[in-house]
Amino acid sequence: ALFELLDEDGSGAVDLDEFVTGCITLRGEAKAVHMEKVVSLSRAVEKTMGRLDKEMKFINEGVKSVHVNVDKLSSQYKKQLLEAVDGEEEDRVISDKQRHKMLTDMGRRTSIACCY
């Protein structure tokens, strides 16, 4: 910890200037106001980290929900596509109108699922 305090430029080495300046700056006892500042900053960091942890958990749950819904929709889409292809004996291709309807329905379901 002392080395990090003396290494002002973050180079990983302490030159003579940094050593002398650091020793002069660090001499004497820490003042109560400095200690209070460190404690205050520590509390602020702890509070921020707690808030970030909660937000990350919320986001993670949302991503899991979206993943599950995409898997369900993908299975439904594959099933509908196979049924549509099997049902059309002549050209065995679904029409653009059917494809558009299926994709639109999938989009609506996904956006509704993402909101809850």
C-alpha positions as CSV (number, residue, x, y, z in Angstrom):
1,A,0.0,0.0,0.0
2,L,2.9,2.4,0.8
3,F,4.5,1.7,-2.6
4,E,1.2,2.5,-4.4
5,L,1.0,5.8,-2.5
6,L,4.5,6.8,-3.5
7,D,4.2,5.7,-7.1
8,E,2.3,8.9,-8.3
9,D,2.5,8.2,-12.0
10,G,1.4,4.6,-11.8
11,S,4.6,3.4,-13.6
12,G,5.2,0.5,-11.3
13,A,8.5,2.1,-10.1
14,V,9.2,4.8,-7.5
15,D,11.9,7.2,-8.7
16,L,13.8,9.5,-6.4
17,D,11.5,12.5,-6.9
18,E,8.4,10.4,-6.1
19,F,10.0,8.9,-3.0
20,V,11.1,12.2,-1.5
21,T,7.8,13.9,-2.4
22,G,5.8,11.0,-1.0
23,C,7.8,10.9,2.2
24,I,7.3,14.6,2.8
25,T,3.6,14.4,2.0
26,L,3.0,11.3,4.2
27,R,4.9,12.4,7.3
28,G,3.0,12.9,10.5
29,E,-0.3,11.5,11.6
30,A,-3.4,11.3,9.6
31,K,-5.8,14.1,10.5
32,A,-9.3,13.2,11.6
33,V,-10.8,15.1,8.6
34,H,-8.8,12.9,6.2
35,M,-9.9,9.7,7.9
36,E,-13.5,10.9,7.9
37,K,-13.2,11.6,4.1
38,V,-11.9,8.1,3.5
39,V,-14.7,6.6,5.6
40,S,-17.3,8.7,3.7
41,L,-15.9,7.7,0.3
42,S,-15.9,4.1,1.4
43,R,-19.6,4.3,2.3
44,A,-20.4,5.9,-1.0
45,V,-18.6,3.2,-2.9
46,E,-20.3,0.5,-0.9
47,K,-23.8,2.0,-1.5
48,T,-23.1,2.3,-5.2
49,M,-21.9,-1.3,-5.4
50,G,-25.0,-2.5,-3.6
51,R,-27.2,-0.6,-6.1
52,L,-25.2,-2.0,-9.1
53,D,-25.6,-5.5,-7.7
54,K,-29.4,-5.1,-7.4
55,E,-29.5,-3.7,-11.0
56,M,-27.4,-6.5,-12.4
57,K,-29.6,-9.1,-10.7
58,F,-32.7,-7.5,-12.2
59,I,-31.1,-7.4,-15.7
60,N,-30.0,-11.0,-15.4
61,E,-33.5,-12.1,-14.5
62,G,-34.8,-10.1,-17.5
63,V,-32.3,-11.7,-19.9
64,K,-33.3,-15.2,-18.6
65,S,-36.9,-14.4,-19.2
66,V,-36.3,-13.2,-22.7
67,H,-34.2,-16.3,-23.4
68,V,-37.0,-18.6,-22.2
69,N,-39.5,-16.7,-24.3
70,V,-37.3,-16.8,-27.4
71,D,-36.9,-20.5,-27.0
72,K,-40.7,-21.0,-26.7
73,L,-41.3,-18.8,-29.7
74,S,-38.7,-20.5,-31.7
75,S,-40.2,-23.9,-31.0
76,Q,-43.7,-22.5,-31.9
77,Y,-42.4,-21.0,-35.1
78,K,-40.6,-24.2,-36.2
79,K,-43.8,-26.1,-35.5
80,Q,-46.0,-23.7,-37.4
81,L,-43.5,-23.6,-40.3
82,L,-43.4,-27.3,-40.5
83,E,-47.2,-27.5,-40.4
84,A,-47.5,-24.9,-43.1
85,V,-45.0,-26.6,-45.3
86,D,-46.6,-30.0,-44.8
87,G,-50.0,-28.5,-45.5
88,E,-49.0,-27.1,-48.9
89,E,-48.7,-30.1,-51.2
90,E,-48.2,-28.2,-54.4
91,D,-45.3,-25.8,-53.8
92,R,-44.4,-26.7,-50.2
93,V,-43.6,-23.1,-49.3
94,I,-45.5,-20.8,-47.0
95,S,-46.7,-17.6,-48.5
96,D,-45.2,-14.2,-47.7
97,K,-48.4,-13.3,-46.0
98,Q,-48.2,-16.3,-43.6
99,R,-44.5,-15.7,-42.9
100,H,-45.2,-12.0,-42.2
101,K,-48.1,-12.9,-39.8
102,M,-46.0,-15.4,-37.9
103,L,-43.0,-13.0,-37.6
104,T,-45.4,-10.2,-36.5
105,D,-47.0,-12.5,-33.9
106,M,-43.6,-13.5,-32.6
107,G,-42.5,-9.8,-32.3
108,R,-45.7,-9.0,-30.3
109,R,-45.2,-11.9,-28.0
110,T,-41.6,-11.1,-27.4
111,S,-42.2,-7.4,-26.7
112,I,-45.0,-8.2,-24.3
113,A,-42.9,-10.8,-22.5
114,C,-40.0,-8.4,-22.2
115,C,-42.1,-5.8,-20.4
116,Y,-43.1,-8.2,-17.6
